[in-house]
Amino acid sequence: MQKKMIVPDRLKSLHDNWHYSPGLLVGDTLYISGAVGVMPEGQIPRNHEAQFELCFENMKAILDAVGATFDNLIEMKSYHIELQHSIALFAEVKDRYVNDPYPTWTAIGVRELAHRDLIVEIDGVAKL
């Protein structure tokens, strides 16, 4: 089995600091690690909408790196702090990036994420 690590420039610092693959291409399947709302320079915005947009922009960078788009996404899971408080806004931002036919999506409420200022993390699977 051949695996190819996908590390877009905007995620290089996260890769270097946390030693993980933002994306892993195995055959024609792209596995996307939990994308978080962190700017390339490492800052985390306090604004929920900005964090949601950054998550999707970071996922987009991984998809772009293999010539894919959100149309290739077949599965998505989102992990939320205060899920019920933010799910409507999250869905609104998601719909700016993800089109019909939609991937499967599971939204999960969690107690905490890797950094205290993060409010959401999204992972996914795409078929090329």
PyMOL commands that set and color helices and strands:
alter all, ss='L'
color gray80, all
select helices_A, chain A and resi 9-18+48-65+70-72+83-97
alter helices_A, ss='H'
color red, helices_A
select strands_A, chain A and resi 3-6+23-26+29-36+73-80+104-109+120-127
alter strands_A, ss='S'
color yellow, strands_A
deselect
rebuild
show_as cartoon
